[in-house]
Amino acid sequence: MRNAARMWRNDEALAAAARVIVPCAGPYFTVDLRALFGRDAPLELEIGAGRGDFIIDRAAMMPASNFLAIELAASVAQLMAVRAGRRGLTNLGVLPMDATFHRHVYARA
């Protein structure tokens, strides 16, 4: 991951990543898929996408579908976003977040 830190000092890498990274704020959020991808299409989701080897290749092979890749490790998600952005994939979004559902339990008085 040493190369990832160097990559983020490169303006071209930042621009490539910005094309596919999906900003998320707070513990819960919603994604408007039509706004994100600019179209209605079947959606595939990969949780724990890692460096994105599988989903990047799949998105490139299936341009008629939309793809979301979720990765908890921010530096790995950033690397995946740069790789996808450099390939010009408009049907792939990268979400740097925790995909687990946190259930809140409230005690009754």
Summary of the structure (lengths in Angstrom):
residues: 109
radius of gyration: 15.2
end to end distance: 49.4
largest distance: 56.4
contacts: 282
relative contact order: 0.23
helix: 38%
strand: 16%
